Amino acid sequence: MSKIVDEIKREINSNKITDSQLSNLPYLQASIKEAMRLHPPVPLLLPHMAAETCEVMNYTIPKNSKIFVNLWAMGRDPKVWDDPLSFKPERFMDSKLDLKGQDFELLPFGSGRRMCPGMPSGIKSVQLVLASLIHEFDLILPNDVDPMKLNMNDKFGIALKMEEPLKLIFKQKREHQYA
């Protein structure tokens, strides 16, 4: 969080953050990608149908088989990700991986014709809202909870949720308090 706060202080010289300023916040963008890798919005993509019998990684997939893609497991695969259970936005800082469905290591919104049509506006909205909240407020955990002791376990369902919902206190930053 402190790296995002520092980046916003350094790059944003106005009271409000605009859509055009988001490209100046690469650490924020990397943090969102990392959050999507570890906690995709949906753990399983809708089933796909095998158009023909094929072989994938030494498994025979019969024609017309329903195939579920486990995004949750893909984001934690140690064959793909170094230290996969750790939250490390730096892994995306010098990476060309994006959320547009072309990089099969990172598919939180699917890929191809079945990709979530709201992905572009959804990502921009998350970036803008998160940057604006961090720019305007100090985000504080209640009761001096140690951030390293937060329960980050997922609760599985159609959409992925936190097992214990996150509780934050929004304290307006002094430089943004209005007379």
C-alpha positions in Angstrom: 0.0 0.0 0.0 2.8 2.4 0.9 4.3 2.0 -2.6 1.0 2.9 -4.2 0.5 5.9 -1.9 4.1 7.1 -2.8 3.4 6.6 -6.5 0.2 8.6 -6.4 1.8 11.4 -4.4 4.7 11.5 -6.9 2.6 11.3 -10.1 -0.7 13.0 -9.4 -0.5 16.8 -9.0 -4.2 17.6 -8.8 -7.1 17.1 -6.4 -8.9 14.7 -8.6 -7.5 11.7 -10.5 -8.6 11.4 -14.1 -8.7 8.5 -16.4 -5.8 9.9 -18.5 -3.6 9.9 -15.4 -3.9 6.1 -14.7 -1.1 5.3 -17.2 1.2 7.2 -14.8 0.5 4.6 -12.1 2.2 1.4 -13.1 2.6 0.0 -9.6 -1.2 0.5 -9.0 -1.8 -1.4 -12.2 0.6 -4.2 -11.3 -1.1 -4.5 -7.9 -4.5 -4.9 -9.5 -3.1 -7.6 -11.9 -1.5 -9.4 -8.9 -4.8 -9.2 -7.0 -6.6 -10.7 -10.0 -4.0 -13.4 -10.3 -4.5 -14.5 -6.7 -8.2 -13.8 -6.4 -9.9 -13.9 -9.8 -13.5 -12.6 -9.9 -14.8 -16.1 -10.7 -12.8 -19.2 -9.8 -13.9 -21.3 -12.8 -14.6 -20.1 -16.3 -17.9 -21.2 -17.8 -17.6 -24.6 -19.4 -16.2 -24.8 -22.9 -17.0 -27.6 -25.3 -14.3 -29.6 -27.1 -15.1 -29.2 -30.8 -13.1 -32.3 -31.6 -11.1 -35.0 -29.8 -7.6 -33.7 -28.9 -4.7 -34.2 -26.7 -3.7 -31.7 -24.1 -0.7 -32.3 -21.8 -0.9 -36.1 -22.4 -4.6 -36.2 -21.7 -7.1 -37.2 -24.3 -10.1 -34.8 -24.4 -13.0 -36.5 -26.2 -15.1 -34.5 -28.6 -18.1 -32.7 -26.9 -16.5 -32.8 -23.5 -17.3 -29.9 -21.2 -14.1 -28.2 -20.1 -13.8 -26.0 -17.0 -10.8 -23.8 -16.7 -9.7 -23.4 -13.1 -8.4 -19.8 -12.9 -7.9 -20.0 -9.2 -5.5 -22.9 -9.5 -3.8 -21.3 -12.6 -2.9 -18.2 -10.5 -1.3 -20.4 -7.9 0.6 -22.8 -10.2 4.3 -23.0 -9.0 5.3 -24.2 -12.5 4.1 -20.8 -13.9 4.6 -18.4 -10.9 7.6 -17.9 -8.7 6.5 -17.9 -5.1 2.8 -18.2 -6.2 1.1 -17.7 -2.9 2.8 -14.4 -2.1 1.4 -11.0 -3.2 4.2 -9.5 -5.3 3.0 -6.8 -7.7 6.7 -6.3 -8.8 6.3 -9.5 -10.9 4.2 -7.4 -13.3 6.3 -4.3 -13.4 8.6 -5.3 -16.3 6.1 -7.8 -17.7 4.0 -7.6 -20.9 1.3 -9.8 -19.3 -2.1 -8.0 -19.3 -5.7 -8.8 -18.5 -7.0 -8.7 -22.1 -7.2 -12.5 -22.4 -4.2 -13.1 -24.7 -1.8 -14.2 -21.9 -2.9 -17.7 -20.8 -1.1 -17.3 -17.4 -3.5 -14.5 -16.5 -7.2 -14.9 -17.5 -9.4 -13.4 -14.8 -11.9 -12.3 -17.4 -11.6 -15.2 -19.8 -10.4 -15.2 -23.3 -11.6 -15.2 -26.9 -15.2 -14.9 -27.9 -16.4 -15.8 -24.4 -14.4 -13.2 -22.6 -16.2 -10.9 -20.3 -17.5 -8.0 -22.4 -17.3 -5.6 -19.5 -13.6 -6.2 -18.8 -12.2 -2.9 -20.3 -14.6 -0.6 -18.5 -14.4 -2.8 -15.3 -10.6 -2.6 -15.1 -10.6 1.2 -15.8 -13.3 1.6 -13.1 -11.3 -0.4 -10.5 -8.2 1.5 -11.3 -9.9 4.9 -11.1 -11.9 4.1 -7.9 -9.0 2.6 -6.1 -6.5 5.3 -7.1 -9.1 8.0 -6.1 -9.8 6.4 -2.7 -6.0 6.0 -1.9 -5.4 9.6 -3.1 -8.2 11.0 -1.0 -8.2 8.8 2.1 -5.9 6.9 4.5 -7.2 3.3 4.5 -6.9 2.0 8.1 -7.7 -1.4 9.5 -9.9 -1.2 12.6 -8.5 -2.1 16.1 -4.9 -1.8 14.9 -5.1 -5.2 13.1 -1.8 -6.3 11.7 -2.2 -6.3 7.9 0.1 -9.4 7.8 -2.5 -11.3 9.9 -5.5 -10.6 7.6 -7.4 -13.7 6.6 -7.0 -13.8 2.9 -8.7 -17.2 2.4 -11.3 -17.3 -0.4 -14.9 -18.4 -0.1 -15.8 -20.3 -3.2 -19.0 -19.8 -5.1 -20.0 -18.5 -8.6 -18.0 -15.4 -7.6 -15.0 -15.5 -5.4 -15.3 -13.7 -2.1 -13.2 -13.3 1.0 -14.0 -15.8 3.7 -14.0 -12.9 6.2 -15.0 -9.6 4.6 -12.4 -6.8 4.7 -13.3 -4.0 7.1 -11.6 -0.6 6.5 -11.8 2.8 8.0 -11.6 5.7 5.5 -9.9 8.7 7.1 -9.7 11.8 4.9 -6.2 13.0 4.4 -5.3 16.3 5.9 -4.2 17.9 2.6 -7.7 17.0 1.2 -9.8 18.3 4.1 -12.0 21.1 3.0 -12.8 24.3 5.0 
